Every structure is written in structure tokens, then in C-alpha cells.
Amino acid sequence: MNIHDIPSSNEAKVRYLDADFRVITPGTFVRCAITGTPIPIDELKYWSVARQQAYVDVQASLQAEREDGALPTQTG
């Protein structure tokens, strides 16, 4: 599915669980908490149970961890 094919009114509401998620309100996608990019439900791989957020890729997930203070930031 092409990101441009996803209608903006069809965003799902999801409860993120350990190793799984539950769709609360049906839809075709969720949004990345870091980038705002739509993520098709069938392509969702990265999320935080603690923050109840979805991430488009591992880099976005790591950025969220750093912003939350869960990981040290690298300097110079």
C-alpha cells in the first residue's frame, strides 16, 4: 500500500500490548509518534507499550527512547 493511498479519515485507534496490539477503533493506519508518517496497520512493527505510541521504523523508536530519557544521548 502506498502511503499516499491512505485516507486521512481512516486512522485506527490501537492499544499496544507486549508483542501484539489490539485495534480499538478500526482503520487502515496509525501515525508515527515521531514523524507523523502514516503506518499501514499490516506493516506496524515498532511501538511502545509504556508510551502507547507507534513508530515508522527503528530509528524513530530509538529517538523516542532518547527523548524519554531511556537511552543516553551520544555526544561528539
C-alpha positions in Angstrom: 0.0 0.0 0.0 1.3 3.4 -1.0 1.3 6.0 1.8 -0.4 8.4 -0.5 -3.3 6.0 -0.9 -4.2 6.1 2.8 -7.2 8.3 3.5 -6.7 10.7 6.4 -10.1 9.9 7.9 -9.3 6.2 8.3 -6.9 6.4 11.2 -7.1 3.4 13.6 -7.0 3.7 17.4 -4.8 1.0 18.8 -3.9 -0.4 22.3 -0.3 -1.5 22.2 0.5 -4.7 24.1 3.6 -6.8 24.7 4.4 -8.5 21.3 0.9 -7.6 20.0 -1.7 -4.8 19.6 -5.4 -4.6 19.7 -7.4 -2.4 17.3 -9.9 -0.3 19.4 -11.3 1.8 16.5 -11.0 0.2 13.1 -8.9 2.0 10.5 -6.2 1.3 7.9 -3.3 3.0 9.6 -1.8 4.7 12.7 0.6 7.6 12.8 4.3 7.5 13.8 4.6 9.5 17.1 7.9 11.0 16.0 7.5 11.7 12.3 3.7 11.8 11.8 4.1 9.4 8.9 1.0 7.1 8.4 1.8 3.4 9.0 -0.5 0.8 7.5 -1.8 -1.5 10.2 -0.5 -4.5 8.4 3.0 -3.0 8.3 3.2 -1.9 12.0 6.3 -3.4 13.6 7.5 -0.9 16.2 5.7 0.6 19.2 6.0 1.4 22.9 3.7 -0.3 25.4 4.7 2.2 28.1 4.1 5.3 25.9 1.3 3.8 23.8 2.9 5.1 20.6 3.7 3.7 17.2 6.9 4.2 15.2 7.5 4.0 11.5 11.0 2.4 11.9 13.6 1.5 14.4 15.3 5.0 14.1 12.0 6.7 15.2 11.7 4.2 18.1 15.2 4.9 19.3 14.6 8.7 19.0 11.5 8.3 21.2 13.6 6.3 23.8 16.3 9.0 23.8 13.7 11.8 24.2 12.1 10.0 27.0 15.5 9.7 28.8 15.5 5.9 28.5 18.8 5.9 26.4 21.9 8.0 26.8 22.5 10.6 24.0 25.7 10.4 22.1 28.0 13.5 22.0 30.8 14.4 19.8 
